[in-house]
Amino acid sequence: MPKPSNEMKAIDPGDRRIANIYTAPLKTLMSNSAEDGEVLQLDTDRPLGTGFHLYRIAPGTTTQAHGHIGHEEFLMIEGDLVDHDGIRYGPGDLVWLRAVTAHTSYTEAGCLIVVFATEFGPPDNN
């Protein structure tokens, strides 16, 4: 396998962010004025919990009902997650939810998820 070219200019340290998902501090995500899990997000130009980020939900937690303006995609890394309609997700599951699909989820053991989602929208598909 060829090595990366060293003919290119080095990436400026201010143009790269690196964090270890197991050791980096996470920030509390607030939804509807309530704590709603923790997030590790390197793109600080986006609101917390949008774009590409790591999302940790503590054991025994039910998330706030929510939707997204655009599609939501996530990859289950660890743990379990059950949506309000009974669909279960586990490690290795890659999930896509259509834009404005509203949901709330529960985890018994806690979970770690990699998420890509655009801005939050109202949970309006009751």
N, C-alpha and C positions, 0 to 999 in steps of 0.2 A: 504494500500500500504506500503510495507516495506521501511524503511529509508535506505539511502546509508550506506554502511559499513564504520565504522570509524577505521577498522583494517588496512586499506590501508594507506600508507604514504601520507601526504598532498602534493598537487601539489605545486611545487616551484613557487613563484610569477613571476619569469622570464619566466615561461613556460605557462603562461596564459595571454591573453589580452582580455579586455572587453571594449566595447564602446557602447554608446546609439546612435542608428541611427538618433534620432531626435535632439540630442544636441552636438554630437562630431563634431569637425571640419573636413571638407572634403578637399581633395587636387585636384587642377585643373589637369584634364587629357589632355595631349597634343597629337594630332594626326595630322600627316603631318604638323607640326609646327603651328597648330591652336588649340585654346582652344576647347575642345570637351566634356564638362560636368565636373562634379565633382565626386570624388570617395572617399569612406571610405573603406579602406582595412587594415586588421590587419596583414596579412602575408607579412612582409616586405622583405622576401626572393625572392618574385616574382616581376616582373615588374609591375608598377602601371597599374591597369585596367585588370589584368589577375588573374586567380584563382577565389576564392570566394570573392565577394565584393559588396558593395552598390554603385549604380550609380544614380546620380541626373542630370536631364537634365532640363535646364531653359525653361520657356514658350517661344514659338515662335522659338525654335531652331531646326535646321536640323543637324544631326550628320555627321561626315566625313564618306565617303564610306569606308568600311572595310570588311575583312573576318577574319577567324580564322583558325589556323592550325588544331585544333581539334573542336569537337562539341561545340556549345554555348547553354547554357540554362539560362533562366531568368524567374523571377516571378515578375509580376507587383504588386506593393504595392499601389501606388497612381498615379492618373493622367491618361493621354492618350498617346498613341504612335501609329504612322502609318508608316509602312514600305513603301519603294519606290514603291512597287507593289500594294499598296492600302489596304493591310491587316491591320486591326485595332486591337489594344490590349488595355485592360482596367484592372482595379483592379481585382486581383484574377486569371488572365490568366497566365498559366504556359506554357512557349514556349521552344521548342527545335529546333535548326537549325543545319543541317548537317555540318560537317567540310568543310571548304573552301566556304561555302555559303556566298556570298558577299551581303551586304545590306547597306542602309542608311535609317535613320528614322527621322520623324518629330513629334514634340509634340506641340500642340496648348497651352495647359494649364500648361505644365511642367509635369514631372513624376519622380517617385522614384521607382527604380528597384533593385532587388537582382539578381546578375549575377554570373554564373560560366562559365568561358571561358579560354581556353588555349591561347597561344601566338597569337598575331595578325598576319595576313597574308595579302597579297595584295587583293584588291577588283577586282578579275579577272574573274568574270562571267558576264561581260557587255553584 
